[in-house]
Amino acid sequence: MFPNNSRNDSAPSCEDCTTRATSMFCNVELPQLQKLSSEKTSSFYKKGQTIFYEDRQPHGVYCIHSGKVKIHKYGENGQEQIVRFARPGSIIGYRALLNGDKYSASATALENTLACYFPKQTFIELLKSNHDFSLLTIRQLAADLRTAEHMLTSMAHKFVDERMAEGLILLKECYGFEAESSTINAVLSRRELASLTGTTTETAIRVIAEFKEKNLIRINGKRIELLDIEKLYKIANMQAS
Amino acid sequence: MATPLLNCSNENKTIKVVFRNQSKCKNCRLKRRTIFSGLNTTLFDKPGVKQLSCFERNSVILQSGNTQPHLYCIREGWCRIVYGDVKEKPSTLWFAGPGDLLGLSSIYSGGKNSFSVIAVGHVTACRISAPDFQQLLPKVNGLSLRVAKQLSIEIERLEKRTTALHRRFIQKETAKNILHIFKKSDIALGKKISLLSLARKINVGKNEIKVSLTAFMLDKLIRQEEGKITITDKERLLLVAMNEDEWN
């Protein structure tokens, strides 16, 4: 599938972008923003469409303007593992550029997504010339590293219900709640929840049913409402942020 | 090698020895193996910025859960980066050796160390204070990019380990299911197992089951003849499955 560029949903210029405030480009000054705008292209991705594939050579980075994206990889056996989520303002695919390596994971739209693409040279030049931007990039990498560390310890040490609680909290922290409710503002299939928690769909369904029975969550189709967040934090052995 | 001792303390089971004669970064034979390779690092040679420390075998260089105000650039020896309780039997994530920088991620995420670092043998390292490092970062041309690259490599390494753990998970699910199928029958008698139904039960592809079964056969846990599976080492297969039980 190829991104659809013909739609009217083209992203605004970087100078006028409302999501810029939440992205790594937040401190970039006007002349550099104008340069970024002139060199970027924006693409629309339908739900389920892949933005980039694991093991492909990167030629640039993507900044999510709207929509939600999962970063996932496949093990040698083809088992999917969700490693991270991206939201509006997130920049994805930059690690492979920094490494000079291939993409270590794929990025797939969880819902209709509009993303801007910046060529490699543009990104590297900005990193070299703008200290604030490079510092934010380093901080973002450190945060990503922490997420990876959490994921690893969680996969190795936590029981499946702990991992599921942690997964739900991660979703809530990344995408927040829908307006005036405690329903997670993201729609994930049971299979994706299983990929997030590193278990089988069967087990994921069982644990979700257990959480439902204990009145920790309420299910409405693919939407999940968190009824007792404190208890979920407790189950996940995490501290409420 | 610097010799005269200035200070020798025993804190937290970590023996730190500070040397009077600091070797300069620009003369360091390891520089080309570090993230400082090719960069002008004269600022790091200013007095007070770095300090040479040494650690004895099995001493804890960085402790998980602690906030840490400095980085270590290893000069000699090897360390284990581990998770889990250092007093118990922690799992090794990877090894760090001469030229590697320790503690980079925690100073930028403002958090505590997620992992501990244990000296495998005698280790000497240059201790750089975190505030100094952060201050010098914009002043050393190209260093930010190197730090970013270093962090990317560390993430990559961790994600690979996560994928490996996940792969193990599928093997354990397969072992569990095979044992369940043989629950009430003689393991010496071959049984036909539908790969498709097994794959559906575990919610993986048929190929993933094939890969797991091949691994079991290579490990001599099972034997496959004429489409029938026979368990050849039940105890070890049970161990594989039990390990998974610990997870769940």
Interface residues (C-beta under 8 A of the other chain):
Chain A: K73 G75 E76 N77 G78 Q79 Q81 V83 R95 A96 L98 N99 D101 S104 A105 I124 L127 K128 H131 S134 L135 T137 I138 R139 L141 A142 A143 D144 L145 R146 A148 E149 H150 M151 L152 T153 M155 A156 H157 K158 F159 V160 R191 A194 G198 T199 T200 T201 E202 T203
Chain B: Y83 G84 S91 L93 L104 S105 S106 I107 Y108 S109 G111 S114 F115 L137 P138 G142 S144 L145 V147 A148 K149 L151 S152 I153 E154 I155 E156 L158 E159 R161 T162 T163 A164 L165 H166 R167 F169 I170 E173 K201 I202 N203 V204 G205 N207 E208 V211 S212 W247 N248
